């Protein structure tokens, strides 16, 4: 097979260049989206932690317990 025939069988270098440029742009966009998602997750975790800490009772349970005696009835 002649070199010209082989060249006709394979895509040109420009095809690969365009393809890899597209992949590079797509990967860059995905990295940016992952970074934003990670930031949102971190913010939500902080909000959740602050919310759960804010709702925790600050009562001293040991001081509030009253002796109820023996609850078992014979």
Secondary structure, DSSP 8 states (H G I E B T S, - for coil): --HHHHHHHS--HHHHHHHHHHHHHHHHHHHHHHHHHHHHHHHHHHHHHHHHHHHS----HHHH----------
